[in-house]
Amino acid sequence: MDDQSTPDIRHDWTLAQAQALFDMPLTELLFHAQGMHRRHQPHDAVQLATLLSIKTGSCPEDCGYCSQSARNKTGLESEALLSVDTVLEKARQAKELGASRFCMGAAWRSPKKDSRQFEQVLEMVRGVRALGMEACVTAGMLDREQADQLKQAGLTAYNHNIDTSREHYDKVITTRTFDDRLDTIKHVADAGIHVCSGGILGLGEAETDRVSMLVTLATLTPHPESVPINALVAIKGTPLEDQPQVDPLDIVRVCAVARIMMPGAMVRLSAGRGEMGREAQMLAFMAGANSIFYGDQLLTTGNPAHEEDLALLKKAGMRALVPADREAGRETATSEKLPYALS
């Protein structure tokens, strides 16, 4: 949670300060990120979040990375909104496998107001919470009334990634603006729902775009409760199909900077984790990543098998985070002197 009284948590980050973090030797950066992590998060726990596509394909947006855009010829077959019973059965299965958060993604530009489909999503949220799980939804742009309805249904968090920097954004997406995304984030926060917002590496951006993206997130008040760090999974038929794979150490560096700039957030290793390898994933945990998408499938792309993830956590001596850890497991933040780049 964001805490204005904690000296580590600040909302006045500048591009120069964030760039100074990116410029640190990686070992030095990891040292400071791990210290920040231990002051604000349980040091040995990783949140397991399962993601399910509840409505797939035929999205009218033109996001250059996305297999679900109707404008991208990826061969993905569209599917109607899943039934409430089907989604809740998937949530029960995820809980049995150890997940504590259940995330539901619908390929919409925005939900239709007062529609039967949106009411079904509200029913899904209520059902997931009744299972004792945290509930997250991503369904495109929201207005304040829709955010209030989701809050009343018990929604824990709403995901709406900014994807990249303001400067690079229109090279990837033209059907909604960067400010449209910030407006939805504001509606969600004003309704009292946790904001889940991060970005995607590998969209053809420069390092300065990664810096700018994190500054945008870290100057929000409050900070996002969750910050997904995705690496592009280049999908044939999308405009970005020929982009090279992101260097795993670049993912680690972004996780470390995100942890330092947003100490109270869950930093989530998201899409592309399957290509990182175990050692790079462990470095990301050292850097302060403490959440993963857990399960064999993301929205439309693969993910490490849950058995592999449990084996990795066991090998590392780590455990699955439970909701009670979010507060009780944290140590009291300190105001120890930080290096120049952090102050």
PASE-989246 format. One record per residue (C-alpha): residue number from 1; z, x, y. Coordinates in nm, 3 decimals, always signed. Example, Ala and Ser with C-alpha at 12.3 -4.5 7.8 and 13.67 -1.06 7.14 Angstrom:
// residues 2
<r n="1" zz="+0.780" xx="+1.230" yy="-0.450"/>
<r n="2" zz="+0.714" xx="+1.367" yy="-0.106"/>
This chain:
// residues 343
<r n="1" zz="+0.000" xx="+0.000" yy="+0.000"/>
<r n="2" zz="-0.063" xx="+0.109" yy="+0.354"/>
<r n="3" zz="+0.259" xx="+0.209" yy="+0.531"/>
<r n="4" zz="+0.249" xx="+0.270" yy="+0.902"/>
<r n="5" zz="+0.591" xx="+0.444" yy="+0.887"/>
<r n="6" zz="+0.472" xx="+0.714" yy="+0.646"/>
<r n="7" zz="+0.355" xx="+1.023" yy="+0.836"/>
<r n="8" zz="+0.086" xx="+1.109" yy="+0.581"/>
<r n="9" zz="-0.092" xx="+0.777" yy="+0.636"/>
<r n="10" zz="-0.303" xx="+0.781" yy="+0.948"/>
<r n="11" zz="-0.605" xx="+0.599" yy="+1.083"/>
<r n="12" zz="-0.729" xx="+0.843" yy="+1.346"/>
<r n="13" zz="-0.936" xx="+1.080" yy="+1.131"/>
<r n="14" zz="-1.225" xx="+1.251" yy="+1.306"/>
<r n="15" zz="-1.550" xx="+1.374" yy="+1.160"/>
<r n="16" zz="-1.447" xx="+1.733" yy="+1.239"/>
<r n="17" zz="-1.116" xx="+1.698" yy="+1.054"/>
<r n="18" zz="-1.281" xx="+1.543" yy="+0.750"/>
<r n="19" zz="-1.552" xx="+1.810" yy="+0.749"/>
<r n="20" zz="-1.279" xx="+2.076" yy="+0.755"/>
<r n="21" zz="-1.148" xx="+1.931" yy="+0.429"/>
<r n="22" zz="-1.495" xx="+1.939" yy="+0.273"/>
<r n="23" zz="-1.528" xx="+2.302" yy="+0.381"/>
<r n="24" zz="-1.211" xx="+2.415" yy="+0.199"/>
<r n="25" zz="-1.245" xx="+2.621" yy="-0.119"/>
<r n="26" zz="-1.225" xx="+2.370" yy="-0.402"/>
<r n="27" zz="-0.908" xx="+2.517" yy="-0.553"/>
<r n="28" zz="-0.731" xx="+2.502" yy="-0.215"/>
<r n="29" zz="-0.851" xx="+2.146" yy="-0.160"/>
<r n="30" zz="-0.725" xx="+2.040" yy="-0.505"/>
<r n="31" zz="-0.386" xx="+2.198" yy="-0.436"/>
<r n="32" zz="-0.336" xx="+1.990" yy="-0.122"/>
<r n="33" zz="-0.483" xx="+1.675" yy="-0.276"/>
<r n="34" zz="-0.248" xx="+1.699" yy="-0.576"/>
<r n="35" zz="+0.050" xx="+1.739" yy="-0.344"/>
<r n="36" zz="-0.052" xx="+1.431" yy="-0.148"/>
<r n="37" zz="-0.108" xx="+1.241" yy="-0.471"/>
<r n="38" zz="+0.240" xx="+1.316" yy="-0.602"/>
<r n="39" zz="+0.402" xx="+1.200" yy="-0.278"/>
<r n="40" zz="+0.233" xx="+0.862" yy="-0.289"/>
<r n="41" zz="+0.130" xx="+0.779" yy="-0.646"/>
<r n="42" zz="+0.275" xx="+0.795" yy="-0.998"/>
<r n="43" zz="+0.172" xx="+1.145" yy="-1.102"/>
<r n="44" zz="+0.099" xx="+1.071" yy="-1.469"/>
<r n="45" zz="-0.066" xx="+0.727" yy="-1.467"/>
<r n="46" zz="-0.424" xx="+0.602" yy="-1.446"/>
<r n="47" zz="-0.514" xx="+0.240" yy="-1.373"/>
<r n="48" zz="-0.747" xx="+0.088" yy="-1.632"/>
<r n="49" zz="-0.978" xx="-0.171" yy="-1.473"/>
<r n="50" zz="-1.237" xx="-0.364" yy="-1.671"/>
<r n="51" zz="-1.555" xx="-0.484" yy="-1.497"/>
<r n="52" zz="-1.762" xx="-0.782" yy="-1.611"/>
<r n="53" zz="-2.089" xx="-0.912" yy="-1.469"/>
<r n="54" zz="-2.027" xx="-1.286" yy="-1.443"/>
<r n="55" zz="-2.369" xx="-1.357" yy="-1.291"/>
<r n="56" zz="-2.649" xx="-1.106" yy="-1.351"/>
<r n="57" zz="-2.978" xx="-1.036" yy="-1.173"/>
<r n="58" zz="-3.210" xx="-1.215" yy="-0.927"/>
<r n="59" zz="-3.018" xx="-1.089" yy="-0.623"/>
<r n="60" zz="-3.226" xx="-1.126" yy="-0.303"/>
<r n="61" zz="-3.095" xx="-0.801" yy="-0.153"/>
<r n="62" zz="-3.306" xx="-0.483" yy="-0.160"/>
<r n="63" zz="-3.038" xx="-0.222" yy="-0.238"/>
<r n="64" zz="-3.242" xx="+0.079" yy="-0.345"/>
<r n="65" zz="-3.009" xx="+0.178" yy="-0.629"/>
<r n="66" zz="-2.958" xx="-0.161" yy="-0.792"/>
<r n="67" zz="-3.107" xx="-0.293" yy="-1.115"/>
<r n="68" zz="-3.007" xx="-0.647" yy="-1.017"/>
<r n="69" zz="-3.226" xx="-0.672" yy="-0.707"/>
<r n="70" zz="-3.512" xx="-0.919" yy="-0.756"/>
<r n="71" zz="-3.724" xx="-0.678" yy="-0.550"/>
<r n="72" zz="-3.680" xx="-0.393" yy="-0.800"/>
<r n="73" zz="-3.892" xx="-0.407" yy="-1.114"/>
<r n="74" zz="-3.638" xx="-0.285" yy="-1.366"/>
<r n="75" zz="-3.700" xx="-0.534" yy="-1.644"/>
<r n="76" zz="-3.347" xx="-0.670" yy="-1.619"/>
<r n="77" zz="-3.328" xx="-1.030" yy="-1.734"/>
<r n="78" zz="-3.132" xx="-1.255" yy="-1.503"/>
<r n="79" zz="-2.845" xx="-1.462" yy="-1.638"/>
<r n="80" zz="-2.671" xx="-1.768" yy="-1.498"/>
<r n="81" zz="-2.304" xx="-1.769" yy="-1.403"/>
<r n="82" zz="-2.088" xx="-1.737" yy="-1.714"/>
<r n="83" zz="-1.855" xx="-2.022" yy="-1.802"/>
<r n="84" zz="-1.490" xx="-2.000" yy="-1.703"/>
<r n="85" zz="-1.385" xx="-2.002" yy="-2.069"/>
<r n="86" zz="-1.618" xx="-1.712" yy="-2.152"/>
<r n="87" zz="-1.488" xx="-1.501" yy="-1.864"/>
<r n="88" zz="-1.124" xx="-1.568" yy="-1.948"/>
<r n="89" zz="-1.183" xx="-1.475" yy="-2.311"/>
<r n="90" zz="-1.333" xx="-1.145" yy="-2.193"/>
<r n="91" zz="-1.026" xx="-1.095" yy="-1.973"/>
<r n="92" zz="-0.794" xx="-1.155" yy="-2.268"/>
<r n="93" zz="-0.984" xx="-0.899" yy="-2.472"/>
<r n="94" zz="-0.963" xx="-0.647" yy="-2.187"/>
<r n="95" zz="-0.588" xx="-0.700" yy="-2.160"/>
<r n="96" zz="-0.544" xx="-0.649" yy="-2.534"/>
<r n="97" zz="-0.724" xx="-0.315" yy="-2.500"/>
<r n="98" zz="-0.489" xx="-0.205" yy="-2.223"/>
<r n="99" zz="-0.661" xx="-0.304" yy="-1.897"/>
<r n="100" zz="-0.433" xx="-0.423" yy="-1.616"/>
<r n="101" zz="-0.705" xx="-0.526" yy="-1.366"/>
<r n="102" zz="-1.004" xx="-0.748" yy="-1.441"/>
<r n="103" zz="-1.299" xx="-0.722" yy="-1.203"/>
<r n="104" zz="-1.571" xx="-0.988" yy="-1.187"/>
<r n="105" zz="-1.910" xx="-0.918" yy="-1.031"/>
<r n="106" zz="-2.166" xx="-1.179" yy="-0.927"/>
<r n="107" zz="-2.513" xx="-1.075" yy="-0.808"/>
<r n="108" zz="-2.522" xx="-1.290" yy="-0.496"/>
<r n="109" zz="-2.602" xx="-1.215" yy="-0.134"/>
<r n="110" zz="-2.305" xx="-1.440" yy="-0.064"/>
<r n="111" zz="-2.144" xx="-1.732" yy="-0.247"/>
<r n="112" zz="-2.267" xx="-2.077" yy="-0.143"/>
<r n="113" zz="-1.995" xx="-2.254" yy="+0.053"/>
<r n="114" zz="-1.817" xx="-2.537" yy="-0.128"/>
<r n="115" zz="-2.047" xx="-2.501" yy="-0.429"/>
<r n="116" zz="-1.957" xx="-2.567" yy="-0.791"/>
<r n="117" zz="-2.033" xx="-2.202" yy="-0.864"/>
<r n="118" zz="-1.778" xx="-2.080" yy="-0.609"/>
<r n="119" zz="-1.520" xx="-2.325" yy="-0.744"/>
<r n="120" zz="-1.580" xx="-2.176" yy="-1.090"/>
<r n="121" zz="-1.509" xx="-1.829" yy="-0.949"/>
<r n="122" zz="-1.183" xx="-1.961" yy="-0.804"/>
<r n="123" zz="-1.097" xx="-2.101" yy="-1.148"/>
<r n="124" zz="-1.170" xx="-1.762" yy="-1.302"/>
<r n="125" zz="-0.937" xx="-1.593" yy="-1.054"/>
<r n="126" zz="-0.657" xx="-1.839" yy="-1.128"/>
<r n="127" zz="-0.708" xx="-1.790" yy="-1.501"/>
<r n="128" zz="-0.704" xx="-1.409" yy="-1.485"/>
<r n="129" zz="-0.383" xx="-1.412" yy="-1.280"/>
<r n="130" zz="-0.226" xx="-1.653" yy="-1.530"/>
<r n="131" zz="-0.286" xx="-1.384" yy="-1.795"/>
<r n="132" zz="-0.065" xx="-1.147" yy="-1.594"/>
<r n="133" zz="-0.358" xx="-0.929" yy="-1.483"/>
<r n="134" zz="-0.471" xx="-0.827" yy="-1.138"/>
<r n="135" zz="-0.795" xx="-1.002" yy="-1.042"/>
<r n="136" zz="-1.080" xx="-0.851" yy="-0.840"/>
<r n="137" zz="-1.409" xx="-1.013" yy="-0.741"/>
<r n="138" zz="-1.730" xx="-0.876" yy="-0.591"/>
<r n="139" zz="-1.980" xx="-1.145" yy="-0.491"/>
<r n="140" zz="-2.148" xx="-1.032" yy="-0.172"/>
<r n="141" zz="-2.069" xx="-1.131" yy="+0.184"/>
<r n="142" zz="-1.781" xx="-1.368" yy="+0.259"/>
<r n="143" zz="-1.676" xx="-1.562" yy="+0.565"/>
<r n="144" zz="-1.309" xx="-1.608" yy="+0.652"/>
<r n="145" zz="-1.285" xx="-1.955" yy="+0.496"/>
<r n="146" zz="-1.410" xx="-1.824" yy="+0.161"/>
<r n="147" zz="-1.169" xx="-1.531" yy="+0.180"/>
<r n="148" zz="-0.882" xx="-1.773" yy="+0.244"/>
<r n="149" zz="-0.984" xx="-1.979" yy="-0.060"/>
<r n="150" zz="-0.985" xx="-1.669" yy="-0.280"/>
<r n="151" zz="-0.644" xx="-1.572" yy="-0.145"/>
<r n="152" zz="-0.506" xx="-1.916" yy="-0.227"/>
<r n="153" zz="-0.644" xx="-1.881" yy="-0.581"/>
<r n="154" zz="-0.441" xx="-1.562" yy="-0.618"/>
<r n="155" zz="-0.709" xx="-1.296" yy="-0.583"/>
<r n="156" zz="-0.563" xx="-0.945" yy="-0.587"/>
<r n="157" zz="-0.857" xx="-0.755" yy="-0.440"/>
<r n="158" zz="-1.213" xx="-0.807" yy="-0.322"/>
<r n="159" zz="-1.468" xx="-0.531" yy="-0.370"/>
<r n="160" zz="-1.727" xx="-0.474" yy="-0.099"/>
<r n="161" zz="-1.853" xx="-0.117" yy="-0.090"/>
<r n="162" zz="-1.995" xx="+0.033" yy="+0.228"/>
<r n="163" zz="-2.211" xx="+0.248" yy="-0.006"/>
<r n="164" zz="-2.283" xx="+0.536" yy="+0.231"/>
<r n="165" zz="-2.259" xx="+0.641" yy="+0.595"/>
<r n="166" zz="-2.368" xx="+0.422" yy="+0.883"/>
<r n="167" zz="-2.633" xx="+0.685" yy="+0.961"/>
<r n="168" zz="-2.788" xx="+0.681" yy="+0.612"/>
<r n="169" zz="-2.736" xx="+0.314" yy="+0.532"/>
<r n="170" zz="-3.072" xx="+0.171" yy="+0.643"/>
<r n="171" zz="-3.254" xx="+0.425" yy="+0.425"/>
<r n="172" zz="-3.103" xx="+0.250" yy="+0.123"/>
<r n="173" zz="-3.060" xx="-0.116" yy="+0.224"/>
<r n="174" zz="-3.239" xx="-0.328" yy="+0.485"/>
<r n="175" zz="-3.146" xx="-0.687" yy="+0.393"/>
<r n="176" zz="-2.793" xx="-0.665" yy="+0.533"/>
<r n="177" zz="-2.647" xx="-0.433" yy="+0.792"/>
<r n="178" zz="-2.363" xx="-0.188" yy="+0.781"/>
<r n="179" zz="-2.174" xx="-0.412" yy="+1.024"/>
<r n="180" zz="-2.228" xx="-0.709" yy="+0.791"/>
<r n="181" zz="-2.032" xx="-0.516" yy="+0.531"/>
<r n="182" zz="-1.755" xx="-0.432" yy="+0.775"/>
<r n="183" zz="-1.734" xx="-0.799" yy="+0.878"/>
<r n="184" zz="-1.673" xx="-0.905" yy="+0.517"/>
<r n="185" zz="-1.409" xx="-0.633" yy="+0.478"/>
<r n="186" zz="-1.233" xx="-0.765" yy="+0.789"/>
<r n="187" zz="-1.240" xx="-1.124" yy="+0.661"/>
<r n="188" zz="-1.087" xx="-1.009" yy="+0.332"/>
<r n="189" zz="-0.813" xx="-0.804" yy="+0.500"/>
<r n="190" zz="-0.733" xx="-1.077" yy="+0.751"/>
<r n="191" zz="-0.689" xx="-1.324" yy="+0.463"/>
<r n="192" zz="-0.427" xx="-1.093" yy="+0.309"/>
<r n="193" zz="-0.639" xx="-0.980" yy="+0.014"/>
<r n="194" zz="-0.648" xx="-0.614" yy="-0.080"/>
<r n="195" zz="-0.976" xx="-0.447" yy="+0.016"/>
<r n="196" zz="-1.160" xx="-0.247" yy="-0.250"/>
<r n="197" zz="-1.431" xx="-0.042" yy="-0.080"/>
<r n="198" zz="-1.597" xx="+0.289" yy="-0.152"/>
<r n="199" zz="-1.940" xx="+0.440" yy="-0.184"/>
<r n="200" zz="-2.212" xx="+0.586" yy="-0.399"/>
<r n="201" zz="-2.300" xx="+0.955" yy="-0.415"/>
<r n="202" zz="-2.656" xx="+1.061" yy="-0.487"/>
<r n="203" zz="-2.849" xx="+0.821" yy="-0.261"/>
<r n="204" zz="-3.034" xx="+1.107" yy="-0.095"/>
<r n="205" zz="-2.755" xx="+1.154" yy="+0.157"/>
<r n="206" zz="-2.637" xx="+1.481" yy="+0.312"/>
<r n="207" zz="-2.279" xx="+1.606" yy="+0.289"/>
<r n="208" zz="-2.229" xx="+1.489" yy="+0.648"/>
<r n="209" zz="-2.302" xx="+1.135" yy="+0.527"/>
<r n="210" zz="-2.025" xx="+1.164" yy="+0.269"/>
<r n="211" zz="-1.793" xx="+1.285" yy="+0.543"/>
<r n="212" zz="-1.889" xx="+0.995" yy="+0.767"/>
<r n="213" zz="-1.847" xx="+0.741" yy="+0.487"/>
<r n="214" zz="-1.491" xx="+0.855" yy="+0.418"/>
<r n="215" zz="-1.404" xx="+0.857" yy="+0.788"/>
<r n="216" zz="-1.523" xx="+0.496" yy="+0.814"/>
<r n="217" zz="-1.295" xx="+0.397" yy="+0.526"/>
<r n="218" zz="-0.999" xx="+0.606" yy="+0.642"/>
<r n="219" zz="-1.005" xx="+0.462" yy="+0.993"/>
<r n="220" zz="-0.979" xx="+0.103" yy="+0.867"/>
<r n="221" zz="-0.642" xx="-0.064" yy="+0.922"/>
<r n="222" zz="-0.509" xx="-0.104" yy="+0.663"/>
<r n="223" zz="-0.676" xx="+0.150" yy="+0.440"/>
<r n="224" zz="-0.859" xx="+0.005" yy="+0.139"/>
<r n="225" zz="-0.621" xx="-0.053" yy="-0.150"/>
<r n="226" zz="-0.888" xx="+0.083" yy="-0.385"/>
<r n="227" zz="-1.166" xx="+0.334" yy="-0.313"/>
<r n="228" zz="-1.434" xx="+0.343" yy="-0.586"/>
<r n="229" zz="-1.626" xx="+0.670" yy="-0.598"/>
<r n="230" zz="-1.957" xx="+0.604" yy="-0.772"/>
<r n="231" zz="-2.228" xx="+0.851" yy="-0.870"/>
<r n="232" zz="-2.579" xx="+0.708" yy="-0.875"/>
<r n="233" zz="-2.707" xx="+0.609" yy="-1.216"/>
<r n="234" zz="-3.079" xx="+0.642" yy="-1.146"/>
<r n="235" zz="-3.248" xx="+0.336" yy="-1.296"/>
<r n="236" zz="-3.620" xx="+0.323" yy="-1.368"/>
<r n="237" zz="-3.790" xx="+0.070" yy="-1.143"/>
<r n="238" zz="-3.562" xx="+0.124" yy="-0.845"/>
<r n="239" zz="-3.668" xx="+0.319" yy="-0.534"/>
<r n="240" zz="-3.408" xx="+0.585" yy="-0.620"/>
<r n="241" zz="-3.515" xx="+0.634" yy="-0.982"/>
<r n="242" zz="-3.610" xx="+0.999" yy="-0.923"/>
<r n="243" zz="-3.290" xx="+1.111" yy="-0.755"/>
<r n="244" zz="-3.124" xx="+1.409" yy="-0.928"/>
<r n="245" zz="-2.790" xx="+1.370" yy="-1.103"/>
<r n="246" zz="-2.488" xx="+1.430" yy="-0.880"/>
<r n="247" zz="-2.303" xx="+1.757" yy="-0.944"/>
<r n="248" zz="-1.967" xx="+1.663" yy="-1.103"/>
<r n="249" zz="-1.787" xx="+1.907" yy="-0.874"/>
<r n="250" zz="-1.920" xx="+1.713" yy="-0.575"/>
<r n="251" zz="-1.756" xx="+1.401" yy="-0.719"/>
<r n="252" zz="-1.430" xx="+1.594" yy="-0.760"/>
<r n="253" zz="-1.448" xx="+1.715" yy="-0.399"/>
<r n="254" zz="-1.504" xx="+1.363" yy="-0.264"/>
<r n="255" zz="-1.211" xx="+1.232" yy="-0.472"/>
<r n="256" zz="-0.986" xx="+1.504" yy="-0.331"/>
<r n="257" zz="-1.082" xx="+1.435" yy="+0.029"/>
<r n="258" zz="-1.041" xx="+1.060" yy="-0.026"/>
<r n="259" zz="-0.692" xx="+1.117" yy="-0.169"/>
<r n="260" zz="-0.584" xx="+1.326" yy="+0.131"/>
<r n="261" zz="-0.727" xx="+1.087" yy="+0.387"/>
<r n="262" zz="-0.607" xx="+0.767" yy="+0.213"/>
<r n="263" zz="-0.288" xx="+0.863" yy="+0.026"/>
<r n="264" zz="-0.184" xx="+0.510" yy="-0.068"/>
<r n="265" zz="-0.518" xx="+0.402" yy="-0.213"/>
<r n="266" zz="-0.622" xx="+0.390" yy="-0.574"/>
<r n="267" zz="-0.913" xx="+0.636" yy="-0.598"/>
<r n="268" zz="-1.135" xx="+0.503" yy="-0.874"/>
<r n="269" zz="-1.386" xx="+0.704" yy="-1.078"/>
<r n="270" zz="-1.656" xx="+0.443" yy="-1.119"/>
<r n="271" zz="-2.027" xx="+0.446" yy="-1.207"/>
<r n="272" zz="-2.161" xx="+0.777" yy="-1.335"/>
<r n="273" zz="-1.834" xx="+0.885" yy="-1.494"/>
<r n="274" zz="-1.999" xx="+0.904" yy="-1.833"/>
<r n="275" zz="-2.211" xx="+1.197" yy="-1.718"/>
<r n="276" zz="-1.916" xx="+1.399" yy="-1.584"/>
<r n="277" zz="-1.771" xx="+1.534" yy="-1.907"/>
<r n="278" zz="-1.402" xx="+1.551" yy="-1.997"/>
<r n="279" zz="-1.326" xx="+1.865" yy="-1.799"/>
<r n="280" zz="-1.473" xx="+1.731" yy="-1.475"/>
<r n="281" zz="-1.287" xx="+1.404" yy="-1.521"/>
<r n="282" zz="-0.963" xx="+1.598" yy="-1.558"/>
<r n="283" zz="-1.039" xx="+1.787" yy="-1.237"/>
<r n="284" zz="-1.094" xx="+1.452" yy="-1.068"/>
<r n="285" zz="-0.752" xx="+1.336" yy="-1.188"/>
<r n="286" zz="-0.608" xx="+1.658" yy="-1.048"/>
<r n="287" zz="-0.783" xx="+1.574" yy="-0.722"/>
<r n="288" zz="-0.603" xx="+1.242" yy="-0.704"/>
<r n="289" zz="-0.831" xx="+0.998" yy="-0.883"/>
<r n="290" zz="-0.600" xx="+0.753" yy="-1.057"/>
<r n="291" zz="-0.817" xx="+0.461" yy="-1.160"/>
<r n="292" zz="-1.117" xx="+0.424" yy="-1.390"/>
<r n="293" zz="-1.343" xx="+0.146" yy="-1.503"/>
<r n="294" zz="-1.242" xx="+0.096" yy="-1.864"/>
<r n="295" zz="-1.471" xx="-0.052" yy="-2.127"/>
<r n="296" zz="-1.810" xx="+0.016" yy="-2.280"/>
<r n="297" zz="-2.013" xx="-0.157" yy="-2.006"/>
<r n="298" zz="-2.011" xx="-0.178" yy="-1.626"/>
<r n="299" zz="-2.223" xx="-0.444" yy="-1.454"/>
<r n="300" zz="-2.555" xx="-0.335" yy="-1.607"/>
<r n="301" zz="-2.501" xx="+0.030" yy="-1.701"/>
<r n="302" zz="-2.307" xx="+0.205" yy="-1.974"/>
<r n="303" zz="-1.957" xx="+0.352" yy="-1.954"/>
<r n="304" zz="-1.751" xx="+0.574" yy="-2.185"/>
<r n="305" zz="-1.613" xx="+0.387" yy="-2.486"/>
<r n="306" zz="-1.255" xx="+0.273" yy="-2.443"/>
<r n="307" zz="-1.148" xx="+0.481" yy="-2.745"/>
<r n="308" zz="-1.279" xx="+0.795" yy="-2.571"/>
<r n="309" zz="-1.085" xx="+0.714" yy="-2.256"/>
<r n="310" zz="-0.761" xx="+0.651" yy="-2.443"/>
<r n="311" zz="-0.809" xx="+0.978" yy="-2.633"/>
<r n="312" zz="-0.868" xx="+1.165" yy="-2.307"/>
<r n="313" zz="-0.554" xx="+1.023" yy="-2.147"/>
<r n="314" zz="-0.351" xx="+1.106" yy="-2.458"/>
<r n="315" zz="-0.484" xx="+1.462" yy="-2.463"/>
<r n="316" zz="-0.388" xx="+1.500" yy="-2.098"/>
<r n="317" zz="-0.042" xx="+1.351" yy="-2.151"/>
<r n="318" zz="-0.121" xx="+1.065" yy="-1.915"/>
<r n="319" zz="-0.058" xx="+0.693" yy="-1.951"/>
<r n="320" zz="-0.207" xx="+0.364" yy="-1.844"/>
<r n="321" zz="-0.070" xx="+0.246" yy="-1.512"/>
<r n="322" zz="+0.087" xx="-0.100" yy="-1.506"/>
<r n="323" zz="+0.116" xx="-0.318" yy="-1.192"/>
<r n="324" zz="+0.488" xx="-0.243" yy="-1.155"/>
<r n="325" zz="+0.404" xx="+0.126" yy="-1.114"/>
<r n="326" zz="+0.227" xx="+0.050" yy="-0.789"/>
<r n="327" zz="+0.559" xx="+0.048" yy="-0.607"/>
<r n="328" zz="+0.837" xx="+0.162" yy="-0.838"/>
<r n="329" zz="+0.659" xx="+0.474" yy="-0.964"/>
<r n="330" zz="+0.593" xx="+0.631" yy="-0.627"/>
<r n="331" zz="+0.805" xx="+0.906" yy="-0.485"/>
<r n="332" zz="+0.918" xx="+0.890" yy="-0.126"/>
<r n="333" zz="+0.662" xx="+1.043" yy="+0.109"/>
<r n="334" zz="+0.762" xx="+1.356" yy="+0.293"/>
<r n="335" zz="+0.664" xx="+1.501" yy="+0.627"/>
<r n="336" zz="+0.627" xx="+1.860" yy="+0.511"/>
<r n="337" zz="+0.404" xx="+2.076" yy="+0.728"/>
<r n="338" zz="+0.039" xx="+2.036" yy="+0.629"/>
<r n="339" zz="-0.244" xx="+2.283" yy="+0.693"/>
<r n="340" zz="-0.446" xx="+2.253" yy="+1.011"/>
<r n="341" zz="-0.725" xx="+2.049" yy="+0.856"/>
<r n="342" zz="-0.479" xx="+1.776" yy="+0.757"/>
<r n="343" zz="-0.285" xx="+1.747" yy="+1.081"/>
